[in-house]
Amino acid sequence: MTTLTEGKIAHIDEEINMKVLNTVALTALLITAGHAYADKTAGQMVDDSVTQAEVKAKIMSDDFVAGGWDINLETRKGVVQLGGFIDDPEKAKLAAERAASVEGVVKVDNQMHAKEGERSAGQVVDDGVTTTRVKSAIGGADLSKGVKINVDTYNGVVLLTGFVDTQEDKDTAGDTAAKDANAKKVINGIYVLN
């Protein structure tokens, strides 16, 4: 028969507490993911994940994106959306062509826009602040559950990408972004899934 010492009891308590914390964290993660993908079946999520991984492999291969791109790549129900600001518009076209060649891709929504002008260090900071404020404002807007919108800013031009289920959500996000004092222009590239 094994006797439990205070040290063993403390160790068992610690293990139980860790298991409870892990369970709570996993539950929170599943609830959050559930809201973001409420309209998708488990099969659709798997299919979109596989498709997205294959698209990413195709457009990130070789030296295609030399110099590093900051591309938002989203896939939902077979629609692939590429978004962000880039130096070379020709590479944006090629990226869209490569994405379209992947099995399972129903449509490619190319929301990659050419960078306009050079940015000073101060403008880079201003763009970061603008992006943060717009993300926060959109997060507080009255939008449907499960909406995920990407916000990028370059030289005061705010680009919105992502997927929503209604035109109203798209319009609300665009109107919200346009209210930011530093937003010189808003490109509402949000895709409405029907």
MIDOSE-1310 file (N, C-alpha, C; in nm, 2 decimals, decimal comma, always signed):
residues 194
mttl	+0,08/-0,12/+0,00/+0,00/+0,00/+0,00/+0,09/+0,12/+0,00; +0,06/+0,22/-0,09/+0,13/+0,34/-0,10/+0,07/+0,45/-0,01; +0,16/+0,52/+0,06/+0,11/+0,63/+0,14/+0,13/+0,76/+0,07; +0,03/+0,85/+0,08/+0,04/+0,98/+0,01/+0,10/+1,08/+0,11
tegk	+0,21/+1,13/+0,06/+0,28/+1,24/+0,14/+0,22/+1,37/+0,09; +0,25/+1,48/+0,17/+0,21/+1,61/+0,13/+0,26/+1,65/-0,01; +0,39/+1,61/-0,04/+0,45/+1,64/-0,17/+0,37/+1,57/-0,28; +0,34/+1,44/-0,26/+0,26/+1,37/-0,36/+0,12/+1,43/-0,38
iahi	+0,06/+1,47/-0,27/-0,07/+1,52/-0,28/-0,06/+1,66/-0,36; +0,04/+1,74/-0,33/+0,05/+1,86/-0,40/+0,08/+1,84/-0,55; +0,16/+1,74/-0,58/+0,18/+1,70/-0,72/+0,06/+1,66/-0,79; -0,03/+1,58/-0,73/-0,15/+1,53/-0,79/-0,24/+1,65/-0,81
deei	-0,25/+1,74/-0,71/-0,33/+1,86/-0,72/-0,29/+1,95/-0,84; -0,16/+1,96/-0,85/-0,10/+2,04/-0,97/-0,14/+1,97/-1,10; -0,13/+1,84/-1,11/-0,17/+1,77/-1,23/-0,32/+1,79/-1,26; -0,40/+1,78/-1,16/-0,55/+1,80/-1,18/-0,57/+1,95/-1,23
nmkv	-0,51/+2,04/-1,16/-0,53/+2,18/-1,20/-0,49/+2,21/-1,35; -0,37/+2,15/-1,39/-0,33/+2,16/-1,53/-0,43/+2,10/-1,63; -0,48/+1,98/-1,59/-0,58/+1,92/-1,68/-0,71/+2,01/-1,69; -0,75/+2,06/-1,58/-0,87/+2,15/-1,58/-0,84/+2,28/-1,67
lntv	-0,72/+2,34/-1,65/-0,69/+2,45/-1,73/-0,68/+2,42/-1,88; -0,62/+2,31/-1,91/-0,61/+2,27/-2,05/-0,75/+2,24/-2,11; -0,84/+2,18/-2,03/-0,98/+2,16/-2,08/-1,05/+2,29/-2,10; -1,04/+2,38/-2,01/-1,10/+2,52/-2,02/-1,04/+2,59/-2,14
alta	-0,91/+2,58/-2,16/-0,85/+2,65/-2,28/-0,90/+2,59/-2,41; -0,91/+2,46/-2,41/-0,95/+2,39/-2,54/-1,10/+2,42/-2,56; -1,18/+2,42/-2,46/-1,32/+2,46/-2,48/-1,34/+2,60/-2,53; -1,26/+2,69/-2,47/-1,27/+2,83/-2,52/-1,23/+2,84/-2,67
llit	-1,12/+2,77/-2,71/-1,08/+2,76/-2,84/-1,18/+2,71/-2,94; -1,25/+2,60/-2,90/-1,35/+2,54/-2,98/-1,47/+2,63/-2,99; -1,51/+2,70/-2,89/-1,62/+2,79/-2,89/-1,59/+2,91/-2,99; -1,47/+2,96/-2,98/-1,42/+3,07/-3,06/-1,42/+3,03/-3,21
agha	-1,36/+2,91/-3,23/-1,36/+2,86/-3,37/-1,50/+2,83/-3,42; -1,58/+2,78/-3,34/-1,72/+2,75/-3,38/-1,79/+2,88/-3,43; -1,77/+2,99/-3,36/-1,84/+3,11/-3,41/-1,78/+3,15/-3,55; -1,65/+3,14/-3,57/-1,59/+3,18/-3,69/-1,63/+3,09/-3,81
yadk	-1,67/+2,97/-3,78/-1,70/+2,88/-3,89/-1,84/+2,82/-3,87; -1,93/+2,90/-3,81/-2,06/+2,85/-3,78/-2,14/+2,79/-3,90; -2,11/+2,85/-4,02/-2,19/+2,81/-4,13/-2,12/+2,70/-4,22; -2,01/+2,65/-4,16/-1,94/+2,54/-4,24/-1,95/+2,41/-4,17
tagq	-1,96/+2,31/-4,25/-1,95/+2,17/-4,19/-1,81/+2,14/-4,16; -1,79/+2,03/-4,08/-1,65/+1,98/-4,05/-1,58/+1,95/-4,18; -1,65/+1,88/-4,28/-1,59/+1,85/-4,40/-1,55/+1,97/-4,48; -1,63/+2,07/-4,48/-1,60/+2,20/-4,55/-1,47/+2,26/-4,49
mvdd	-1,46/+2,26/-4,36/-1,34/+2,32/-4,29/-1,22/+2,24/-4,33; -1,23/+2,11/-4,34/-1,11/+2,02/-4,38/-1,08/+2,05/-4,52; -1,18/+2,05/-4,61/-1,16/+2,08/-4,75/-1,09/+2,21/-4,77; -1,14/+2,32/-4,71/-1,09/+2,45/-4,72/-0,94/+2,46/-4,67
svtq	-0,92/+2,39/-4,56/-0,78/+2,39/-4,50/-0,68/+2,32/-4,60; -0,72/+2,21/-4,66/-0,64/+2,14/-4,75/-0,62/+2,23/-4,88; -0,72/+2,29/-4,93/-0,71/+2,38/-5,04/-0,62/+2,50/-5,01; -0,64/+2,56/-4,90/-0,56/+2,68/-4,86/-0,41/+2,64/-4,85
aevk	-0,38/+2,52/-4,79/-0,24/+2,48/-4,78/-0,18/+2,46/-4,92; -0,26/+2,40/-5,01/-0,21/+2,38/-5,15/-0,19/+2,51/-5,22; -0,28/+2,60/-5,20/-0,26/+2,74/-5,27/-0,14/+2,81/-5,21; -0,13/+2,80/-5,08/-0,01/+2,87/-5,02/+0,12/+2,81/-5,07
akim	+0,12/+2,68/-5,08/+0,25/+2,61/-5,13/+0,28/+2,66/-5,28; +0,17/+2,67/-5,36/+0,19/+2,71/-5,50/+0,24/+2,86/-5,51; +0,18/+2,95/-5,43/+0,22/+3,09/-5,44/+0,34/+3,13/-5,36; +0,38/+3,04/-5,27/+0,50/+3,07/-5,19/+0,62/+2,99/-5,24
sddf	+0,61/+2,92/-5,35/+0,72/+2,83/-5,39/+0,83/+2,91/-5,46; +0,94/+2,85/-5,47/+1,06/+2,90/-5,54/+1,09/+3,04/-5,49; +1,13/+3,13/-5,58/+1,16/+3,27/-5,54/+1,04/+3,36/-5,58; +0,93/+3,30/-5,60/+0,81/+3,37/-5,65/+0,78/+3,49/-5,56
vagg	+0,80/+3,47/-5,43/+0,77/+3,58/-5,34/+0,90/+3,63/-5,27; +1,00/+3,63/-5,35/+1,13/+3,68/-5,29/+1,11/+3,82/-5,24; +1,18/+3,85/-5,13/+1,16/+3,98/-5,06/+1,05/+3,98/-4,96; +0,97/+3,87/-4,96/+0,87/+3,86/-4,86/+0,74/+3,94/-4,89
wdin	+0,63/+3,87/-4,90/+0,50/+3,94/-4,91/+0,43/+3,92/-4,79; +0,34/+4,01/-4,77/+0,25/+4,00/-4,65/+0,11/+3,99/-4,72; +0,08/+3,86/-4,76/-0,05/+3,83/-4,83/-0,15/+3,77/-4,73; -0,27/+3,83/-4,73/-0,38/+3,76/-4,66/-0,43/+3,66/-4,75
letr	-0,43/+3,53/-4,70/-0,49/+3,42/-4,78/-0,60/+3,36/-4,70; -0,72/+3,37/-4,76/-0,84/+3,31/-4,69/-0,91/+3,22/-4,79; -0,96/+3,11/-4,73/-1,04/+3,02/-4,81/-1,17/+2,98/-4,74; -1,28/+3,00/-4,81/-1,41/+2,96/-4,76/-1,50/+2,91/-4,87
kgvv	-1,54/+2,79/-4,84/-1,64/+2,72/-4,94/-1,58/+2,72/-5,08; -1,45/+2,69/-5,09/-1,38/+2,68/-5,22/-1,34/+2,81/-5,28; -1,38/+2,93/-5,22/-1,34/+3,06/-5,27/-1,21/+3,10/-5,20; -1,11/+3,13/-5,28/-0,98/+3,17/-5,23/-0,97/+3,32/-5,25
qlgg	-0,94/+3,39/-5,14/-0,92/+3,53/-5,15/-0,77/+3,57/-5,12; -0,71/+3,64/-5,21/-0,57/+3,69/-5,19/-0,59/+3,84/-5,16; -0,53/+3,89/-5,05/-0,54/+4,03/-5,02/-0,41/+4,09/-4,97; -0,39/+4,22/-4,99/-0,28/+4,29/-4,94/-0,22/+4,39/-5,04
fidd	-0,12/+4,46/-5,00/-0,05/+4,56/-5,09/+0,08/+4,50/-5,13; +0,11/+4,51/-5,26/+0,23/+4,45/-5,32/+0,30/+4,54/-5,41; +0,43/+4,51/-5,44/+0,51/+4,60/-5,52/+0,49/+4,57/-5,67; +0,46/+4,45/-5,71/+0,46/+4,41/-5,85/+0,32/+4,35/-5,89
peka	+0,23/+4,43/-5,95/+0,10/+4,39/-5,99/+0,10/+4,26/-6,08; +0,21/+4,24/-6,16/+0,22/+4,12/-6,24/+0,23/+4,00/-6,16; +0,30/+4,00/-6,05/+0,30/+3,89/-5,96/+0,17/+3,86/-5,89; +0,09/+3,96/-5,87/-0,04/+3,95/-5,82/-0,13/+3,86/-5,92
klaa	-0,12/+3,89/-6,04/-0,19/+3,82/-6,15/-0,14/+3,67/-6,15; -0,01/+3,66/-6,14/+0,04/+3,52/-6,15/+0,00/+3,44/-6,02; +0,00/+3,51/-5,91/-0,04/+3,44/-5,78/-0,19/+3,39/-5,80; -0,27/+3,48/-5,85/-0,41/+3,44/-5,87/-0,43/+3,32/-5,97
eraa	-0,35/+3,32/-6,07/-0,35/+3,21/-6,17/-0,30/+3,08/-6,10; -0,20/+3,09/-6,02/-0,15/+2,97/-5,95/-0,26/+2,92/-5,85; -0,32/+3,01/-5,78/-0,43/+2,97/-5,69/-0,54/+2,90/-5,76; -0,58/+2,96/-5,88/-0,69/+2,90/-5,96/-0,66/+2,76/-6,01
sveg	-0,53/+2,73/-6,02/-0,49/+2,60/-6,07/-0,50/+2,49/-5,97; -0,53/+2,52/-5,85/-0,54/+2,42/-5,74/-0,67/+2,35/-5,74; -0,67/+2,22/-5,73/-0,80/+2,14/-5,73/-0,88/+2,18/-5,61; -1,01/+2,20/-5,62/-1,09/+2,24/-5,51/-1,12/+2,39/-5,51
vvkv	-1,05/+2,47/-5,59/-1,07/+2,61/-5,59/-1,19/+2,64/-5,68; -1,29/+2,70/-5,63/-1,41/+2,73/-5,71/-1,39/+2,87/-5,78; -1,33/+2,96/-5,70/-1,31/+3,10/-5,75/-1,20/+3,16/-5,68; -1,12/+3,25/-5,75/-1,02/+3,33/-5,68/-1,06/+3,48/-5,68
dnqm	-1,06/+3,54/-5,57/-1,09/+3,68/-5,55/-0,96/+3,75/-5,52; -0,91/+3,81/-5,62/-0,77/+3,88/-5,61/-0,79/+4,02/-5,56; -0,76/+4,04/-5,43/-0,77/+4,17/-5,37/-0,63/+4,22/-5,34; -0,53/+4,19/-5,42/-0,39/+4,24/-5,40/-0,38/+4,37/-5,48
hake	-0,34/+4,47/-5,42/-0,34/+4,60/-5,48/-0,19/+4,66/-5,48; -0,16/+4,73/-5,58/-0,02/+4,79/-5,59/+0,00/+4,89/-5,49; +0,12/+4,89/-5,43/+0,15/+5,00/-5,33/+0,17/+5,13/-5,41; +0,12/+5,23/-5,36/+0,13/+5,36/-5,43/+0,22/+5,45/-5,35
gers	+0,34/+5,49/-5,41/+0,43/+5,58/-5,35/+0,52/+5,51/-5,24; +0,62/+5,59/-5,20/+0,70/+5,54/-5,09/+0,65/+5,58/-4,96; +0,68/+5,51/-4,85/+0,64/+5,55/-4,72/+0,75/+5,59/-4,63; +0,74/+5,70/-4,56/+0,84/+5,74/-4,46/+0,82/+5,65/-4,34
agqv	+0,92/+5,66/-4,25/+0,90/+5,59/-4,12/+0,78/+5,63/-4,04; +0,76/+5,76/-4,05/+0,64/+5,82/-3,98/+0,51/+5,76/-4,04; +0,50/+5,75/-4,17/+0,38/+5,70/-4,23/+0,36/+5,55/-4,20; +0,47/+5,48/-4,19/+0,46/+5,34/-4,15/+0,39/+5,33/-4,01
vddg	+0,44/+5,41/-3,92/+0,38/+5,41/-3,79/+0,23/+5,46/-3,80; +0,20/+5,56/-3,87/+0,06/+5,61/-3,89/-0,03/+5,50/-3,95; +0,03/+5,42/-4,04/-0,05/+5,31/-4,11/-0,08/+5,20/-4,00; +0,02/+5,18/-3,92/+0,00/+5,07/-3,82/-0,11/+5,12/-3,72
vttt	-0,11/+5,24/-3,68/-0,21/+5,30/-3,59/-0,35/+5,29/-3,65; -0,35/+5,33/-3,78/-0,48/+5,33/-3,85/-0,53/+5,19/-3,86; -0,45/+5,09/-3,89/-0,49/+4,95/-3,90/-0,55/+4,91/-3,77; -0,48/+4,94/-3,66/-0,53/+4,90/-3,53/-0,66/+4,96/-3,49
rvks	-0,67/+5,09/-3,52/-0,80/+5,16/-3,49/-0,92/+5,10/-3,57; -0,89/+5,08/-3,70/-1,00/+5,03/-3,79/-1,04/+4,89/-3,74; -0,94/+4,80/-3,71/-0,97/+4,67/-3,66/-1,06/+4,68/-3,54; -1,02/+4,76/-3,45/-1,10/+4,78/-3,32/-1,24/+4,83/-3,35
aigg	-1,25/+4,93/-3,44/-1,38/+4,98/-3,47/-1,47/+4,88/-3,54; -1,41/+4,80/-3,63/-1,49/+4,69/-3,69/-1,53/+4,58/-3,59; -1,44/+4,56/-3,50/-1,47/+4,46/-3,40/-1,58/+4,50/-3,31; -1,60/+4,63/-3,29/-1,71/+4,68/-3,21/-1,84/+4,71/-3,29
adls	-1,83/+4,69/-3,42/-1,95/+4,72/-3,51/-2,05/+4,61/-3,50; -2,17/+4,65/-3,54/-2,28/+4,55/-3,53/-2,28/+4,46/-3,65; -2,19/+4,36/-3,65/-2,18/+4,27/-3,76/-2,23/+4,13/-3,72; -2,26/+4,04/-3,81/-2,30/+3,91/-3,78/-2,19/+3,83/-3,71
kgvk	-2,22/+3,73/-3,64/-2,12/+3,64/-3,58/-2,04/+3,57/-3,68; -1,92/+3,54/-3,65/-1,83/+3,46/-3,73/-1,77/+3,54/-3,84; -1,78/+3,67/-3,84/-1,72/+3,76/-3,94/-1,57/+3,77/-3,91; -1,48/+3,75/-4,01/-1,34/+3,77/-3,99/-1,30/+3,87/-4,10
invd	-1,26/+3,99/-4,07/-1,22/+4,08/-4,17/-1,07/+4,12/-4,14; -0,99/+4,12/-4,25/-0,85/+4,16/-4,25/-0,84/+4,31/-4,28; -0,76/+4,38/-4,21/-0,74/+4,52/-4,24/-0,59/+4,54/-4,27; -0,56/+4,60/-4,38/-0,42/+4,64/-4,42/-0,42/+4,79/-4,45
tyng	-0,32/+4,86/-4,42/-0,31/+5,01/-4,45/-0,18/+5,04/-4,52; -0,18/+5,11/-4,63/-0,05/+5,15/-4,69/-0,07/+5,30/-4,74; +0,01/+5,39/-4,69/+0,00/+5,53/-4,72/-0,14/+5,58/-4,70; -0,20/+5,54/-4,60/-0,34/+5,59/-4,56/-0,45/+5,53/-4,64
vvll	-0,42/+5,43/-4,73/-0,52/+5,36/-4,80/-0,55/+5,23/-4,72; -0,68/+5,22/-4,68/-0,72/+5,10/-4,60/-0,78/+5,00/-4,69; -0,73/+4,88/-4,68/-0,79/+4,76/-4,76/-0,85/+4,67/-4,66; -0,98/+4,64/-4,69/-1,05/+4,54/-4,61/-1,07/+4,41/-4,70
tgfv	-1,04/+4,30/-4,64/-1,06/+4,17/-4,71/-1,12/+4,07/-4,61; -1,16/+3,96/-4,66/-1,22/+3,86/-4,57/-1,36/+3,82/-4,63; -1,43/+3,74/-4,55/-1,56/+3,69/-4,60/-1,67/+3,73/-4,50; -1,79/+3,77/-4,56/-1,91/+3,79/-4,48/-2,02/+3,73/-4,55
dtqe	-2,13/+3,71/-4,48/-2,25/+3,65/-4,54/-2,35/+3,75/-4,60; -2,34/+3,88/-4,57/-2,44/+3,97/-4,62/-2,37/+4,10/-4,67; -2,44/+4,16/-4,77/-2,39/+4,29/-4,82/-2,40/+4,39/-4,71; -2,49/+4,38/-4,62/-2,50/+4,48/-4,51/-2,38/+4,48/-4,42
dkdt	-2,32/+4,35/-4,39/-2,20/+4,34/-4,31/-2,08/+4,41/-4,39; -2,08/+4,38/-4,52/-1,97/+4,44/-4,60/-1,98/+4,60/-4,59; -2,10/+4,65/-4,61/-2,12/+4,79/-4,62/-2,09/+4,86/-4,48; -2,13/+4,79/-4,37/-2,11/+4,84/-4,24/-1,96/+4,84/-4,21
agdt	-1,88/+4,74/-4,25/-1,74/+4,74/-4,23/-1,67/+4,85/-4,30; -1,71/+4,87/-4,43/-1,66/+4,98/-4,51/-1,69/+5,12/-4,46; -1,81/+5,14/-4,41/-1,85/+5,27/-4,35/-1,77/+5,29/-4,23; -1,75/+5,19/-4,15/-1,68/+5,20/-4,02/-1,53/+5,24/-4,05
aakd	-1,47/+5,17/-4,14/-1,33/+5,21/-4,18/-1,32/+5,35/-4,23; -1,41/+5,39/-4,31/-1,41/+5,53/-4,37/-1,41/+5,64/-4,26; -1,47/+5,61/-4,14/-1,48/+5,71/-4,04/-1,34/+5,74/-3,97; -1,24/+5,65/-3,99/-1,11/+5,68/-3,93/-1,05/+5,80/-3,99
anak	-1,00/+5,89/-3,90/-0,94/+6,02/-3,95/-0,82/+6,00/-4,04; -0,75/+5,90/-4,03/-0,63/+5,88/-4,11/-0,65/+5,80/-4,24; -0,78/+5,75/-4,26/-0,81/+5,68/-4,38/-0,83/+5,77/-4,49; -0,74/+5,78/-4,58/-0,75/+5,87/-4,70/-0,85/+5,81/-4,80
kvin	-0,85/+5,67/-4,80/-0,93/+5,60/-4,90/-0,95/+5,46/-4,84; -1,07/+5,40/-4,87/-1,10/+5,27/-4,82/-1,13/+5,18/-4,95; -1,06/+5,07/-4,96/-1,09/+4,97/-5,06/-1,16/+4,86/-4,99; -1,29/+4,84/-5,02/-1,37/+4,74/-4,95/-1,37/+4,62/-5,04
giyv	-1,27/+4,53/-5,02/-1,26/+4,41/-5,09/-1,32/+4,29/-5,02; -1,40/+4,31/-4,93/-1,47/+4,20/-4,86/-1,56/+4,12/-4,95; -1,55/+3,99/-4,95/-1,63/+3,90/-5,03/-1,75/+3,86/-4,97; -1,87/+3,88/-5,03/-2,00/+3,84/-4,98/-2,03/+3,70/-5,03
ln	-2,03/+3,60/-4,94/-2,07/+3,46/-4,98/-2,22/+3,45/-4,98; -2,27/+3,39/-5,08/-2,42/+3,37/-5,08/-2,45/+3,22/-5,06
